Amino acid sequence: MIVTTTPSVEDQHIQDYKGVVTGEAILGAHLFRDLFAGIRDIVGGRSGSYEKSLREARQIALSELEDEARKLGANAVVGVDLDYEVIGEQGSMLMVSASGTAVVLG
């Protein structure tokens, strides 16, 4: 399945619009990971644990988006938008949401 942030796919004609599809992933932050990320922020450098969590959440959200599009009979999703938010008490969880338009390309 083609998944793109662009409103169309080059050299492909959109035959049918199936509707808006979404996918979400919510991951809880782990206490020790937060502690070590905080230390790394103080001394500088990248936080590999947070980067891994963001990558995992994004993959889950996009996978759910594709599953929803397939159920509608689509073979592509265009105009995909990814949003990241910290939610929960004291920002204890990370939510990644993906949305786009399911289409049939021909």
C-alpha atoms as an extended CHARMM CRD file, in Angstrom:
* protein
*
       106  EXT
         1         1  MET       CA              0.0000000000        0.0000000000        0.0000000000  PROA      1               0.0000000000
         2         2  ILE       CA              1.2480000000        3.4640000000       -0.8830000000  PROA      2               0.0000000000
         3         3  VAL       CA              1.1690000000        5.8750000000        2.0680000000  PROA      3               0.0000000000
         4         4  THR       CA              2.2230000000        9.4460000000        1.3280000000  PROA      4               0.0000000000
         5         5  THR       CA              2.0200000000       12.9230000000        2.7920000000  PROA      5               0.0000000000
         6         6  THR       CA              1.3800000000       14.3590000000       -0.6740000000  PROA      6               0.0000000000
         7         7  PRO       CA             -2.1930000000       14.9090000000       -1.9540000000  PROA      7               0.0000000000
         8         8  SER       CA             -1.6050000000       12.6470000000       -4.9610000000  PROA      8               0.0000000000
         9         9  VAL       CA              0.7380000000        9.9690000000       -6.2780000000  PROA      9               0.0000000000
        10        10  GLU       CA              2.8540000000       10.8290000000       -9.3010000000  PROA      10              0.0000000000
        11        11  ASP       CA              1.7460000000        9.0640000000      -12.5020000000  PROA      11              0.0000000000
        12        12  GLN       CA             -1.2960000000        7.5940000000      -10.7060000000  PROA      12              0.0000000000
        13        13  HSD       CA             -4.9310000000        8.6160000000      -11.0990000000  PROA      13              0.0000000000
        14        14  ILE       CA             -7.2060000000        8.5970000000       -8.0550000000  PROA      14              0.0000000000
        15        15  GLN       CA            -10.2620000000        6.6030000000       -9.1410000000  PROA      15              0.0000000000
        16        16  ASP       CA            -12.2020000000        6.7000000000       -5.8870000000  PROA      16              0.0000000000
        17        17  TYR       CA            -12.0480000000        8.4150000000       -2.5110000000  PROA      17              0.0000000000
        18        18  LYS       CA            -12.9360000000        6.0310000000        0.3210000000  PROA      18              0.0000000000
        19        19  GLY       CA            -12.8020000000        8.5020000000        3.2040000000  PROA      19              0.0000000000
        20        20  VAL       CA            -10.6550000000        9.6840000000        6.0600000000  PROA      20              0.0000000000
        21        21  VAL       CA             -8.7260000000        7.0080000000        7.9370000000  PROA      21              0.0000000000
        22        22  THR       CA             -6.8220000000        7.2590000000       11.2090000000  PROA      22              0.0000000000
        23        23  GLY       CA             -4.4530000000        5.3250000000       13.3900000000  PROA      23              0.0000000000
        24        24  GLU       CA             -3.3370000000        6.0200000000       16.9330000000  PROA      24              0.0000000000
        25        25  ALA       CA             -0.7220000000        4.7230000000       19.3110000000  PROA      25              0.0000000000
        26        26  ILE       CA             -0.3890000000        5.5950000000       22.9740000000  PROA      26              0.0000000000
        27        27  LEU       CA              2.7450000000        4.5410000000       24.7990000000  PROA      27              0.0000000000
        28        28  GLY       CA              3.4100000000        4.9080000000       28.5020000000  PROA      28              0.0000000000
        29        29  ALA       CA              6.7240000000        6.4020000000       29.5470000000  PROA      29              0.0000000000
        30        30  HSD       CA              8.9020000000        4.1170000000       31.6380000000  PROA      30              0.0000000000
        31        31  LEU       CA             10.2760000000        5.5760000000       34.8800000000  PROA      31              0.0000000000
        32        32  PHE       CA             13.8900000000        4.4820000000       34.3820000000  PROA      32              0.0000000000
        33        33  ARG       CA             13.9090000000        5.4860000000       30.7280000000  PROA      33              0.0000000000
        34        34  ASP       CA             12.6750000000        8.9490000000       31.7730000000  PROA      34              0.0000000000
        35        35  LEU       CA             15.3480000000        9.1900000000       34.4510000000  PROA      35              0.0000000000
        36        36  PHE       CA             18.1800000000        8.3240000000       32.0610000000  PROA      36              0.0000000000
        37        37  ALA       CA             16.7640000000       10.5740000000       29.3350000000  PROA      37              0.0000000000
        38        38  GLY       CA             16.6940000000       13.4200000000       31.8540000000  PROA      38              0.0000000000
        39        39  ILE       CA             20.3300000000       12.8090000000       32.7470000000  PROA      39              0.0000000000
        40        40  ARG       CA             21.2860000000       12.7220000000       29.0750000000  PROA      40              0.0000000000
        41        41  ASP       CA             19.4270000000       16.0270000000       28.5490000000  PROA      41              0.0000000000
        42        42  ILE       CA             21.5230000000       17.5930000000       31.3300000000  PROA      42              0.0000000000
        43        43  VAL       CA             24.8680000000       16.3860000000       29.9310000000  PROA      43              0.0000000000
        44        44  GLY       CA             23.8570000000       16.7240000000       26.2860000000  PROA      44              0.0000000000
        45        45  GLY       CA             23.3430000000       14.2290000000       23.5030000000  PROA      45              0.0000000000
        46        46  ARG       CA             20.4300000000       12.4220000000       21.9810000000  PROA      46              0.0000000000
        47        47  SER       CA             17.9730000000       10.3080000000       23.9050000000  PROA      47              0.0000000000
        48        48  GLY       CA             17.9680000000        6.9710000000       22.0920000000  PROA      48              0.0000000000
        49        49  SER       CA             15.2000000000        5.5450000000       24.2700000000  PROA      49              0.0000000000
        50        50  TYR       CA             12.7970000000        8.3680000000       23.3810000000  PROA      50              0.0000000000
        51        51  GLU       CA             13.7330000000        8.1750000000       19.7150000000  PROA      51              0.0000000000
        52        52  LYS       CA             13.0070000000        4.4330000000       19.7540000000  PROA      52              0.0000000000
        53        53  SER       CA              9.6370000000        5.0320000000       21.4440000000  PROA      53              0.0000000000
        54        54  LEU       CA              8.6790000000        7.6960000000       18.9080000000  PROA      54              0.0000000000
        55        55  ARG       CA              9.6500000000        5.4180000000       16.0130000000  PROA      55              0.0000000000
        56        56  GLU       CA              7.6540000000        2.5210000000       17.4950000000  PROA      56              0.0000000000
        57        57  ALA       CA              4.5660000000        4.6660000000       18.0980000000  PROA      57              0.0000000000
        58        58  ARG       CA              4.7330000000        6.1080000000       14.5720000000  PROA      58              0.0000000000
        59        59  GLN       CA              4.9550000000        2.6160000000       13.0540000000  PROA      59              0.0000000000
        60        60  ILE       CA              1.9370000000        1.4410000000       15.0800000000  PROA      60              0.0000000000
        61        61  ALA       CA             -0.1490000000        4.4730000000       14.0840000000  PROA      61              0.0000000000
        62        62  LEU       CA              0.7140000000        4.0820000000       10.3910000000  PROA      62              0.0000000000
        63        63  SER       CA              0.0030000000        0.3460000000       10.5010000000  PROA      63              0.0000000000
        64        64  GLU       CA             -3.4670000000        1.0140000000       11.9750000000  PROA      64              0.0000000000
        65        65  LEU       CA             -4.0580000000        3.6690000000        9.3060000000  PROA      65              0.0000000000
        66        66  GLU       CA             -3.1870000000        1.1640000000        6.5470000000  PROA      66              0.0000000000
        67        67  ASP       CA             -5.4170000000       -1.5330000000        8.1000000000  PROA      67              0.0000000000
        68        68  GLU       CA             -8.3700000000        0.8560000000        8.1780000000  PROA      68              0.0000000000
        69        69  ALA       CA             -7.7560000000        1.8560000000        4.5380000000  PROA      69              0.0000000000
        70        70  ARG       CA             -7.6290000000       -1.8110000000        3.4400000000  PROA      70              0.0000000000
        71        71  LYS       CA            -10.9710000000       -2.4690000000        5.1560000000  PROA      71              0.0000000000
        72        72  LEU       CA            -12.4660000000        0.2850000000        2.9960000000  PROA      72              0.0000000000
        73        73  GLY       CA            -11.0460000000       -1.2860000000       -0.1800000000  PROA      73              0.0000000000
        74        74  ALA       CA             -8.3380000000        1.3370000000       -0.7110000000  PROA      74              0.0000000000
        75        75  ASN       CA             -4.8920000000        0.6740000000       -2.1180000000  PROA      75              0.0000000000
        76        76  ALA       CA             -3.3050000000        3.9560000000       -1.0050000000  PROA      76              0.0000000000
        77        77  VAL       CA             -3.5450000000        6.7160000000        1.5880000000  PROA      77              0.0000000000
        78        78  VAL       CA             -2.7640000000       10.2900000000        0.5460000000  PROA      78              0.0000000000
        79        79  GLY       CA             -2.3820000000       13.5060000000        2.5160000000  PROA      79              0.0000000000
        80        80  VAL       CA             -1.0670000000       11.7120000000        5.5970000000  PROA      80              0.0000000000
        81        81  ASP       CA             -0.4860000000       13.8970000000        8.6520000000  PROA      81              0.0000000000
        82        82  LEU       CA              1.3540000000       12.7610000000       11.7890000000  PROA      82              0.0000000000
        83        83  ASP       CA              0.7490000000       14.4120000000       15.1530000000  PROA      83              0.0000000000
        84        84  TYR       CA              2.6420000000       13.8680000000       18.4000000000  PROA      84              0.0000000000
        85        85  GLU       CA              1.2350000000       14.7860000000       21.8140000000  PROA      85              0.0000000000
        86        86  VAL       CA              2.1540000000       14.2000000000       25.4210000000  PROA      86              0.0000000000
        87        87  ILE       CA             -0.9280000000       13.2370000000       27.4250000000  PROA      87              0.0000000000
        88        88  GLY       CA             -1.8680000000       11.8700000000       30.8290000000  PROA      88              0.0000000000
        89        89  GLU       CA             -1.0670000000       13.0340000000       34.2970000000  PROA      89              0.0000000000
        90        90  GLN       CA              2.2530000000       14.8700000000       34.3480000000  PROA      90              0.0000000000
        91        91  GLY       CA              2.7960000000       14.0410000000       30.6720000000  PROA      91              0.0000000000
        92        92  SER       CA              3.2750000000       10.3530000000       31.4070000000  PROA      92              0.0000000000
        93        93  MET       CA              2.1570000000        9.0740000000       28.0050000000  PROA      93              0.0000000000
        94        94  LEU       CA              2.9580000000        9.7620000000       24.3890000000  PROA      94              0.0000000000
        95        95  MET       CA              0.2840000000        9.7110000000       21.6870000000  PROA      95              0.0000000000
        96        96  VAL       CA              1.0440000000        9.5410000000       17.9990000000  PROA      96              0.0000000000
        97        97  SER       CA             -1.8630000000        9.8990000000       15.5940000000  PROA      97              0.0000000000
        98        98  ALA       CA             -1.8610000000        9.4960000000       11.8400000000  PROA      98              0.0000000000
        99        99  SER       CA             -4.6660000000       10.5710000000        9.5180000000  PROA      99              0.0000000000
       100       100  GLY       CA             -5.1160000000       10.6630000000        5.7710000000  PROA      100             0.0000000000
       101       101  THR       CA             -7.5060000000        9.9730000000        2.9150000000  PROA      101             0.0000000000
       102       102  ALA       CA             -7.9590000000        6.3890000000        1.7320000000  PROA      102             0.0000000000
       103       103  VAL       CA             -8.1120000000        6.1890000000       -2.0620000000  PROA      103             0.0000000000
       104       104  VAL       CA             -8.1560000000        3.7080000000       -4.9160000000  PROA      104             0.0000000000
       105       105  LEU       CA             -5.4070000000        4.3720000000       -7.4310000000  PROA      105             0.0000000000
       106       106  GLY       CA             -5.7420000000        3.1800000000      -11.0100000000  PROA      106             0.0000000000
